């Protein structure tokens, strides 16, 4: 997760408009990531940006095939005037929130909470 955060800061994550019927939809390509990271991010994005803040119309995670090294996080923004910069901002926030959650879980096991 920390490597993903570093990649976001270095602008190395591939984010592009999604080729589908959903308006203002973007695909975030997670290279060398699998279901664990993808579903953690999906949950964080859904809880905060879909349910609470209503910034997202859609959030989904997909890995085309288990042998593929890449996976897709698909997001659709509610505000049609927003774009990739907003996706980067909410993704960074979700990664940071996920790191805090995982550190809390880890602390429950090693006593560092």
C-alpha positions as YAML, in Angstrom:
chain: A
units: angstrom
residues:
- id: 1
  name: UNK
  ca: [0.00, 0.00, 0.00]
- id: 2
  name: UNK
  ca: [2.88, 2.36, 0.77]
- id: 3
  name: UNK
  ca: [4.37, 1.65, -2.67]
- id: 4
  name: UNK
  ca: [1.04, 2.58, -4.22]
- id: 5
  name: UNK
  ca: [1.10, 5.84, -2.25]
- id: 6
  name: UNK
  ca: [4.62, 6.58, -3.53]
- id: 7
  name: UNK
  ca: [3.53, 5.84, -7.10]
- id: 8
  name: UNK
  ca: [0.63, 8.28, -6.71]
- id: 9
  name: UNK
  ca: [2.98, 10.99, -5.43]
- id: 10
  name: UNK
  ca: [5.32, 10.42, -8.39]
- id: 11
  name: UNK
  ca: [2.34, 10.46, -10.80]
- id: 12
  name: UNK
  ca: [3.18, 6.94, -12.02]
- id: 13
  name: UNK
  ca: [-0.34, 5.51, -11.82]
- id: 14
  name: UNK
  ca: [-2.16, 5.13, -15.14]
- id: 15
  name: UNK
  ca: [-5.52, 6.91, -14.90]
- id: 16
  name: UNK
  ca: [-7.57, 7.36, -18.05]
- id: 17
  name: UNK
  ca: [-11.14, 7.85, -19.20]
- id: 18
  name: UNK
  ca: [-13.01, 4.55, -19.23]
- id: 19
  name: UNK
  ca: [-14.46, 3.26, -22.48]
- id: 20
  name: UNK
  ca: [-17.99, 2.39, -21.31]
- id: 21
  name: UNK
  ca: [-21.49, 3.83, -21.05]
- id: 22
  name: UNK
  ca: [-21.05, 5.37, -17.58]
- id: 23
  name: UNK
  ca: [-20.65, 9.17, -17.66]
- id: 24
  name: UNK
  ca: [-17.47, 10.77, -16.31]
- id: 25
  name: UNK
  ca: [-15.92, 7.38, -15.59]
- id: 26
  name: UNK
  ca: [-12.21, 6.68, -15.14]
- id: 27
  name: UNK
  ca: [-10.08, 3.56, -14.91]
- id: 28
  name: UNK
  ca: [-7.18, 3.43, -12.49]
- id: 29
  name: UNK
  ca: [-4.75, 0.71, -13.53]
- id: 30
  name: UNK
  ca: [-3.17, -0.94, -10.51]
- id: 31
  name: UNK
  ca: [0.01, -2.60, -11.72]
- id: 32
  name: UNK
  ca: [1.18, -5.71, -9.87]
- id: 33
  name: UNK
  ca: [-1.71, -5.44, -7.42]
- id: 34
  name: UNK
  ca: [-4.30, -8.07, -6.69]
- id: 35
  name: UNK
  ca: [-7.63, -8.52, -4.94]
- id: 36
  name: UNK
  ca: [-6.30, -7.65, -1.49]
- id: 37
  name: UNK
  ca: [-5.23, -4.09, -2.28]
- id: 38
  name: UNK
  ca: [-8.01, -3.59, -4.82]
- id: 39
  name: UNK
  ca: [-10.79, -4.58, -2.45]
- id: 40
  name: UNK
  ca: [-9.35, -2.58, 0.45]
- id: 41
  name: UNK
  ca: [-9.32, 0.53, -1.77]
- id: 42
  name: UNK
  ca: [-12.75, -0.30, -3.15]
- id: 43
  name: UNK
  ca: [-14.15, -0.50, 0.38]
- id: 44
  name: UNK
  ca: [-12.49, 2.75, 1.50]
- id: 45
  name: UNK
  ca: [-13.67, 4.62, -1.61]
- id: 46
  name: UNK
  ca: [-17.19, 3.22, -1.33]
- id: 47
  name: UNK
  ca: [-17.60, 4.05, 2.35]
- id: 48
  name: UNK
  ca: [-16.24, 7.59, 2.23]
- id: 49
  name: UNK
  ca: [-16.70, 8.92, -1.29]
- id: 50
  name: UNK
  ca: [-19.82, 7.02, -2.41]
- id: 51
  name: UNK
  ca: [-21.88, 6.61, 0.77]
- id: 52
  name: UNK
  ca: [-20.81, 9.58, 2.91]
- id: 53
  name: UNK
  ca: [-19.65, 12.40, 0.63]
- id: 54
  name: UNK
  ca: [-21.58, 11.38, -2.52]
- id: 55
  name: UNK
  ca: [-18.64, 12.36, -4.75]
- id: 56
  name: UNK
  ca: [-18.77, 9.06, -6.65]
- id: 57
  name: UNK
  ca: [-21.64, 7.61, -8.66]
- id: 58
  name: UNK
  ca: [-19.88, 4.28, -9.14]
- id: 59
  name: UNK
  ca: [-16.90, 2.42, -7.71]
- id: 60
  name: UNK
  ca: [-15.79, -1.04, -8.75]
- id: 61
  name: UNK
  ca: [-12.74, -3.27, -8.77]
- id: 62
  name: UNK
  ca: [-11.97, -5.84, -11.44]
- id: 63
  name: UNK
  ca: [-9.17, -8.21, -12.21]
- id: 64
  name: UNK
  ca: [-9.74, -9.62, -15.68]
- id: 65
  name: UNK
  ca: [-8.04, -12.94, -14.92]
- id: 66
  name: UNK
  ca: [-6.26, -14.25, -11.80]
- id: 67
  name: UNK
  ca: [-3.04, -14.69, -13.79]
- id: 68
  name: UNK
  ca: [-3.01, -11.05, -14.94]
- id: 69
  name: UNK
  ca: [-0.63, -8.84, -12.99]
- id: 70
  name: UNK
  ca: [-2.76, -5.72, -13.39]
- id: 71
  name: UNK
  ca: [-6.22, -4.87, -12.13]
- id: 72
  name: UNK
  ca: [-8.68, -2.02, -12.65]
- id: 73
  name: UNK
  ca: [-10.32, 0.30, -10.17]
- id: 74
  name: UNK
  ca: [-13.21, 2.02, -11.99]
- id: 75
  name: UNK
  ca: [-14.70, 5.24, -10.62]
- id: 76
  name: UNK
  ca: [-17.41, 7.57, -11.86]
- id: 77
  name: UNK
  ca: [-17.59, 11.11, -10.50]
- id: 78
  name: UNK
  ca: [-20.93, 12.71, -9.64]
- id: 79
  name: UNK
  ca: [-19.77, 16.20, -10.65]
- id: 80
  name: UNK
  ca: [-19.32, 16.12, -14.41]
- id: 81
  name: UNK
  ca: [-16.98, 19.15, -14.30]
- id: 82
  name: UNK
  ca: [-14.38, 17.19, -12.31]
- id: 83
  name: UNK
  ca: [-11.79, 14.90, -13.84]
- id: 84
  name: UNK
  ca: [-8.54, 13.04, -13.37]
- id: 85
  name: UNK
  ca: [-7.15, 15.48, -10.78]
- id: 86
  name: UNK
  ca: [-10.15, 14.75, -8.54]
- id: 87
  name: UNK
  ca: [-9.66, 11.00, -9.05]
- id: 88
  name: UNK
  ca: [-6.01, 11.37, -7.97]
- id: 89
  name: UNK
  ca: [-7.02, 13.36, -4.89]
- id: 90
  name: UNK
  ca: [-9.64, 10.92, -3.66]
- id: 91
  name: UNK
  ca: [-7.44, 7.94, -4.50]
- id: 92
  name: UNK
  ca: [-4.56, 9.41, -2.48]
- id: 93
  name: UNK
  ca: [-6.91, 10.07, 0.43]
- id: 94
  name: UNK
  ca: [-8.20, 6.50, 0.25]
- id: 95
  name: UNK
  ca: [-4.70, 5.02, 0.14]
- id: 96
  name: UNK
  ca: [-3.68, 7.09, 3.19]
- id: 97
  name: UNK
  ca: [-6.86, 6.07, 5.04]
- id: 98
  name: UNK
  ca: [-6.28, 2.43, 4.17]
- id: 99
  name: UNK
  ca: [-2.70, 2.61, 5.44]
- id: 100
  name: UNK
  ca: [-3.96, 3.98, 8.77]
- id: 101
  name: UNK
  ca: [-6.58, 1.23, 9.02]
- id: 102
  name: UNK
  ca: [-4.03, -1.49, 8.25]
- id: 103
  name: UNK
  ca: [-1.57, -0.05, 10.77]
- id: 104
  name: UNK
  ca: [-4.34, -0.13, 13.39]
- id: 105
  name: UNK
  ca: [-5.07, -3.77, 12.60]
- id: 106
  name: UNK
  ca: [-1.37, -4.59, 12.74]
- id: 107
  name: UNK
  ca: [-1.15, -2.79, 16.09]
- id: 108
  name: UNK
  ca: [-3.82, -5.08, 17.47]
- id: 109
  name: UNK
  ca: [-1.53, -8.03, 16.82]
- id: 110
  name: UNK
  ca: [1.84, -6.64, 17.83]
- id: 111
  name: UNK
  ca: [0.65, -4.38, 20.67]
- id: 112
  name: UNK
  ca: [1.79, -1.12, 19.05]
- id: 113
  name: UNK
  ca: [-1.61, 0.59, 19.09]
...
